[in-house]
C-alpha cells in the first residue's frame, strides 16, 4: 500500500477548510448541554446532525444509539482489506452549560472567529476534535486514491460525557460485538502547548467514597461527658491524619499493590518537557508543591496514585461556641489510581483500614461511588508509535509524551473491549475547556485532521495483526 503523500493531504485540507469550518459552526450552534434537562431535545438534535454528516462524509453505517439518558452516535466504515486492523474513535458531542452572563464575550452558541481562533462552547471540548476526523478521513482517501479507509474505521461519540457518562459502560457492554476493535483512539484530550505537540499515553482511574462516623445518639455536653466518651469529629480527624505517612505516601496497607512503576525512559521523557513549576503553581492557585517523596510534580499528577480529602465536617459550624461532643462527623475521600491498581481491591482495603482505626463506640458506614479504571499504553506499543508518527508528520517536529492526571470513560472501552487506548488530541491549555470563551486554534484543528489522515495508513502498514 502506498504511503499517504503529505503534500496531497495538506492540499486537500486547505481546499476544504472553509466548508469544514462552516459545517463545524453549524454543529456548534446546537446547545447540546447534557446536564440540563431542557436541552435534552438539543442533545438528540446534535446526535442526529452528526449521524447525518457522517453518512455524508462516506460512512455507510451511521446510527443514533439511544440510552436511558442522552443518545450516542455510532458509525462504521469497513476497509477492503480483511486483514486490516480495526480502530474505534471515541469522543463526545455533549457540551458543558454556557451562558453569555457567565463571562463570555459573545454568545457561546454563536461561533465567531477572531485571530484564527474559533470561539464557541464545544469548539475544543469536544465537537471540534471529533469533527476533524471527518476531514481527516476524506483527506486520507483523496491522497491515496482509496475508496474506503485503510483500516476498519469505527466511531463512538457519546452524549453524556459532560454529565459523568452514567450509561456509557452499559452501552459499551451492550454493543461490545459491534464495537470490537484492535485499538481505541480517544480524541478528547490535548497537547502540552502549540509548539510542543504531545501524545498522551494514559489516564488515572478514580475511586470515591464517603465515610460517616456516629458516636453519641445526639449532640451531648462536652463538660458533662467530654473525655469519657468517643468523639466522632476527633475520630475523623485522626483518620484523615493517618491517610499519609511522613514521605507523602498513602499509608493504607496494600494501597500500592500492583502499581505499574514509571520506567526510566518515561521519567526521562517527562523531564524533557518545558515545565515551569512556578507558573504551574500560579495556575493551581497554590503556594508550594507537595506530594510523594522521590517524584517530580509531573510524575505525581500523571503517574502516581493519590488519596485526597475532598470534604470533611462534623459538629457545630456556626458563630461563637457550642460546647458539644457531636453525634456524627464525615469525610469524603477520592483515590486517583494508576495502571495495575484494582478498584475492588482499593474498596476492600479502604473499608478494612477504616474499621481498624476507629475506636470502640464509633459506628461507621462507607458508601463508594461507581469507579473509573486507569488506562496506560506502553511506549513501545505499535499503535502508539503510529499515533506519534502521524502527529510528527502533521507538526513537522518531534512528538513528546505525557499522561493525564484526571479520569475519563476511555478506561471502560479498554476494560470491556480489551483494546489499548491511544490519545490523539490537539487542544492546548489556553482553550479554556468548561470556561467562558472556550476556543480552538484553527491551525491546530487542521493539524488534527492531517494527523488523522496519516494515521489510518500508518496503522494499516505497521500493525496488521487482526483482533
MARZAMI-389867 format. One record per residue (C-alpha): residue in one letter; z, x negated, y negated. Coordinates in steps of 0.02 Angstrom, whole numbers, padded with zeros to 5 digits, always signed. Last residue first. Example, Ala and Ser with C-alpha at 12.3 -4.5 7.8 and 13.67 -1.06 7.14 Angstrom:
BEGIN
S+00357-00684+00053
A+00390-00615+00225
***
This chain:
BEGIN
X+00830+00402+00442
X+00668+00306+00442
X+00653+00117+00424
X+00531+00076+00285
X+00638-00008+00156
X+00531-00133+00061
X+00361-00053+00035
X+00415+00129+00024
X+00565+00085-00084
X+00459-00018-00203
X+00327+00119-00217
X+00457+00251-00261
X+00550+00138-00382
X+00406+00088-00496
X+00380+00263-00567
X+00566+00291-00579
X+00585+00132-00682
X+00449+00194-00800
X+00532+00363-00820
X+00695+00277-00861
X+00605+00164-00984
X+00543+00324-01067
X+00723+00379-01093
X+00766+00206-01156
X+00633+00215-01292
X+00692+00390-01336
X+00874+00340-01361
X+00974+00492-01308
X+01089+00596-01415
X+01254+00690-01419
X+01293+00737-01599
X+01466+00808-01561
X+01547+00740-01403
X+01531+00779-01217
X+01424+00623-01193
X+01412+00523-01354
X+01250+00426-01335
X+01337+00272-01406
X+01392+00219-01231
X+01213+00199-01169
X+01110+00314-01059
X+00977+00239-00947
X+01028+00294-00773
X+00977+00250-00596
X+01129+00248-00482
X+01121+00221-00294
X+01217+00317-00161
X+01202+00265+00021
X+01169+00405+00146
X+01289+00485+00270
X+01233+00658+00216
X+01406+00737+00202
X+01504+00587+00137
X+01368+00508+00032
X+01323+00675-00046
X+01506+00715-00075
X+01527+00546-00161
X+01396+00598-00289
X+01515+00736-00346
X+01596+00624-00476
X+01735+00501-00511
X+01778+00382-00651
X+01791+00194-00657
X+01604+00169-00637
X+01535+00007-00567
X+01427-00126-00645
X+01278-00235-00600
X+01157-00338-00702
X+00970-00320-00725
X+00872-00473-00781
X+00737-00433-00907
X+00571-00344-00928
X+00652-00175-00954
X+00539-00075-00838
X+00513-00216-00713
X+00699-00253-00706
X+00741-00070-00681
X+00621-00060-00534
X+00688-00223-00461
X+00868-00163-00476
X+00828+00003-00394
X+00736-00084-00252
X+00882-00204-00225
X+00998-00055-00214
X+00886+00020-00079
X+00889-00142+00020
X+01080-00155+00019
X+01131-00332-00030
X+01244-00281-00173
X+01343-00165-00061
X+01341+00021-00107
X+01508+00100-00150
X+01572+00279-00150
X+01746+00347-00178
X+01797+00517-00111
X+01842+00660-00226
X+01997+00765-00199
X+02038+00950-00198
X+02205+00972-00285
X+02369+00921-00204
X+02528+01025-00222
X+02697+00944-00190
X+02863+01035-00173
X+03039+00970-00197
X+03222+01005-00164
X+03350+00889-00241
X+03524+00907-00163
X+03514+00745-00068
X+03425+00610-00167
X+03236+00592-00180
X+03150+00429-00133
X+03105+00464+00048
X+03028+00634+00012
X+02916+00562-00122
X+02857+00417-00015
X+02817+00534+00130
X+02714+00653+00023
X+02625+00508-00061
X+02591+00430+00110
X+02514+00588+00182
X+02407+00627+00029
X+02338+00450+00024
X+02295+00456+00209
X+02202+00620+00188
X+02102+00549+00043
X+02050+00390+00134
X+02033+00221+00050
X+01895+00104+00105
X+01796+00110-00056
X+01906+00135-00208
X+02031+00268-00258
X+02092+00331-00427
X+02260+00413-00400
X+02324+00552-00511
X+02503+00608-00539
X+02579+00762-00622
X+02768+00761-00640
X+02896+00900-00637
X+03076+00944-00675
X+03196+01081-00623
X+03366+01162-00648
X+03406+01057-00799
X+03577+00975-00819
X+03624+01036-00989
X+03685+00975-01158
X+03565+01063-01275
X+03529+00952-01422
X+03428+00969-01582
X+03251+01035-01586
X+03173+01097-01424
X+03123+01010-01262
X+03269+01053-01147
X+03247+01006-00965
X+03096+00944-00872
X+02929+00862-00903
X+02799+00736-00850
X+02610+00730-00868
X+02464+00622-00816
X+02564+00483-00734
X+02436+00362-00663
X+02410+00276-00496
X+02268+00153-00477
X+02141+00084-00354
X+02044-00071-00404
X+01855-00089-00426
X+01798-00018-00591
X+01947+00001-00707
X+02046-00148-00644
X+01895-00262-00618
X+01839-00227-00796
X+02011-00271-00864
X+02022-00430-00763
X+02122-00443-00603
X+02265-00555-00545
X+02406-00440-00599
X+02374-00254-00588
X+02373-00172-00758
X+02392-00194-00944
X+02282-00221-01096
X+02363-00202-01265
X+02351-00093-01421
X+02261+00065-01367
X+02137+00185-01449
X+02028+00155-01293
X+01878+00117-01405
X+01988-00004-01502
X+02044-00081-01338
X+01862-00105-01286
X+01826-00192-01451
X+01970-00312-01420
X+01914-00336-01239
X+01737-00388-01286
X+01634-00387-01126
X+01463-00470-01127
X+01439-00454-00938
X+01441-00619-00843
X+01619-00590-00782
X+01567-00433-00688
X+01432-00533-00597
X+01556-00669-00549
X+01681-00542-00484
X+01543-00463-00381
X+01493-00631-00308
X+01672-00675-00264
X+01682-00511-00168
X+01794-00371-00227
X+01907-00303-00092
X+01869-00149+00012
X+02037-00059+00021
X+02078-00007+00200
X+02266+00013+00173
X+02307-00017-00011
X+02425+00132-00027
X+02514+00097+00137
X+02688+00093+00059
X+02686+00168-00117
X+02717+00024-00237
X+02555+00034-00337
X+02529-00141-00403
X+02571-00183-00583
X+02647-00351-00537
X+02825-00289-00570
X+02802-00148-00444
X+02727+00021-00479
X+02775+00202-00438
X+02962+00167-00435
X+02985+00210-00619
X+02896+00375-00590
X+03016+00425-00452
X+03165+00367-00553
X+03109+00479-00698
X+03084+00625-00577
X+03261+00603-00512
X+03334+00595-00688
X+03249+00759-00730
X+03306+00833-00562
X+03491+00793-00598
X+03598+00777-00442
X+03776+00846-00451
X+03941+00761-00497
X+03895+00653-00646
X+03868+00804-00755
X+03952+00963-00694
X+04071+01026-00829
X+04006+00918-00969
X+03823+00935-00920
X+03834+01125-00921
X+03708+01204-00800
X+03524+01252-00802
X+03493+01365-00652
X+03485+01354-00462
X+03540+01174-00479
X+03414+01042-00422
X+03228+01078-00405
X+03089+00949-00413
X+02905+00990-00436
X+02769+00865-00391
X+02591+00897-00449
X+02449+00808-00362
X+02282+00726-00392
X+02167+00619-00283
X+02012+00539-00355
X+01871+00428-00294
X+01801+00277-00383
X+01617+00256-00417
X+01493+00130-00352
X+01348+00011-00378
X+01299+00047-00558
X+01138-00034-00616
X+01131-00124-00781
X+01018-00150-00931
X+01095-00265-01061
X+00996-00246-01224
X+01024-00059-01244
X+01201-00070-01177
X+01305-00066-01016
X+01195+00064-00935
X+01220+00247-00896
X+01253+00382-00768
X+01191+00550-00710
X+01031+00495-00625
X+01102+00478-00450
X+00979+00415-00319
X+01028+00458-00140
X+00960+00358+00005
X+00895+00388+00182
X+00895+00575+00155
X+00945+00740+00235
X+00948+00876+00102
X+00857+01004+00210
X+00974+00976+00357
X+01129+00969+00247
X+01093+01138+00167
X+01260+01223+00200
X+01356+01059+00189
X+01277+01017+00022
X+01316+01190-00048
X+01495+01181+00017
X+01514+01012-00069
X+01448+01082-00232
X+01549+01240-00248
X+01685+01182-00368
X+01573+01055-00457
X+01706+01018-00590
X+01643+01134-00725
X+01524+01008-00805
X+01448+00980-00633
X+01416+01166-00607
X+01228+01190-00610
X+01167+01065-00481
X+01002+00972-00478
X+00953+00923-00301
X+00786+00833-00296
X+00685+00774-00146
X+00549+00642-00127
X+00476+00588+00040
X+00420+00418-00019
X+00251+00350-00079
X+00230+00508-00183
X+00081+00626-00156
X-00098+00622-00223
X-00100+00433-00238
X-00211+00339-00360
X-00075+00209-00384
X-00057+00219-00573
X-00081+00408-00583
X+00038+00445-00440
X+00179+00336-00506
X+00151+00401-00683
X+00170+00579-00617
X+00330+00528-00526
X+00401+00451-00684
X+00359+00597-00798
X+00451+00719-00686
X+00590+00592-00657
X+00622+00583-00845
X+00685+00762-00831
X+00847+00725-00742
X+00898+00591-00867
X+00857+00702-01015
X+00945+00851-00939
X+01107+00759-00902
X+01204+00714-01001
X+01082+00617-01110
X+00996+00754-01210
X+01117+00883-01138
X+01178+00944-01307
X+01047+00891-01432
X+00995+00739-01534
X+00839+00641-01486
X+00838+00466-01557
X+00682+00380-01624
X+00759+00368-01799
X+00796+00555-01802
X+00726+00678-01675
X+00798+00854-01676
X+00842+00970-01533
X+00905+01145-01577
X+01043+01177-01450
X+01174+01074-01542
X+01133+01150-01713
X+01129+01001-01829
X+01255+00876-01899
X+01375+00923-01760
X+01561+00921-01800
X+01634+01052-01684
X+01579+01184-01811
X+01399+01169-01749
X+01451+01224-01575
X+01446+01138-01405
X+01510+01176-01229
X+01464+01044-01100
X+01300+01054-01006
X+01225+01124-00846
X+01065+01049-00776
X+01140+00923-00656
X+01078+00767-00568
X+01041+00704-00392
X+00880+00625-00328
X+00859+00626-00138
X+00751+00491-00058
X+00668+00499+00113
X+00597+00336+00176
X+00413+00327+00226
X+00375+00327+00412
X+00282+00495+00408
X+00167+00429+00270
X+00084+00573+00176
X+00240+00588+00070
X+00335+00750+00056
X+00376+00831-00113
X+00539+00929-00114
X+00634+01026-00244
X+00807+01103-00251
X+00885+01183-00405
X+01068+01234-00416
X+01138+01403-00468
X+01306+01435-00553
X+01459+01506-00463
X+01466+01581-00289
X+01309+01476-00260
X+01125+01520-00281
X+00990+01395-00237
X+00839+01401-00353
X+00687+01333-00264
X+00548+01207-00293
X+00432+01164-00149
X+00254+01102-00177
X+00318+00981-00310
X+00168+00949-00423
X+00236+00937-00600
X+00201+01124-00625
X+00310+01159-00475
X+00446+01052-00555
X+00424+01147-00718
X+00451+01314-00632
X+00608+01254-00544
X+00672+01183-00708
X+00647+01346-00804
X+00727+01449-00665
X+00879+01335-00665
X+00894+01343-00854
X+00879+01533-00851
X+01020+01540-00724
X+01128+01433-00837
X+01078+01545-00982
X+01130+01701-00885
X+01301+01625-00854
X+01322+01583-01040
X+01450+01722-01071
X+01554+01648-00930
X+01584+01483-01023
X+01610+01329-00914
X+01430+01324-00852
X+01356+01296-01025
X+01168+01311-01001
X+01125+01333-01184
X+00934+01337-01162
X+00862+01242-01310
X+00872+01081-01209
X+00738+01147-01092
X+00614+01172-01235
X+00657+01001-01304
X+00619+00924-01134
X+00449+01008-01130
X+00405+00944-01304
X+00467+00771-01255
X+00352+00764-01104
X+00203+00831-01202
X+00228+00696-01335
X+00253+00553-01212
X+00102+00591-01103
X-00011+00453-01167
X+00132+00328-01177
X+00190+00367-01000
X+00015+00345-00930
X-00012+00180-01020
X+00155+00115-00962
X+00117+00156-00780
X-00056+00079-00792
X+00015-00080-00869
X+00143-00098-00731
X+00016-00086-00592
X+00104+00002-00446
X+00085-00111-00295
X-00049-00069-00168
X+00000+00000+00000
***
